[in-house]
């Protein structure tokens, strides 16, 4: 374990731009699906602003969690946007009303990363979304005036976490499932249940 992870943690300007483009794209896709509209009026823009705040927080912390844990294990890690994923996000939001939440990924470089470490690196993102979703639910319960943003924040974080836990390549869930099926289920089940409850 590398205990100076924070000291080694840095984000280049290029990486920050990749994250920014991804956040803006995924937020627009969520806004289209959430509002059911592509009419860029004041209401749509207001909703997009709320989504940008909640999705942006969930997405950025999800990716930074991957990066932090990878660096903790002595690997080099950087976020890179996926052009095809960005296009899919917008096209599927317009065409079928579904958010394809995979606009990019943290790429991990390190020859000594074990399957267990890779599984933990991959689990860190969805776990972050689960925790954030629960925090948003608590905020909505404790501060009724923030209920709208709290429900939105919980919904998008549970969805982001559940989507990323799908056990197929190149999703996080594939690496977690290969490492430890019990931990995969322990993450996937509450994320799916909570995402479904939020939709209802």
PyMOL commands that set and color helices and strands:
alter all, ss='L'
color gray80, all
select helices_A, chain A and resi 5-8+13-35+42-72+83-96+115-142+144-164+172-179+181-199
alter helices_A, ss='H'
color red, helices_A
select strands_A, chain A and resi 76-81+104-109
alter strands_A, ss='S'
color yellow, strands_A
deselect
rebuild
show_as cartoon
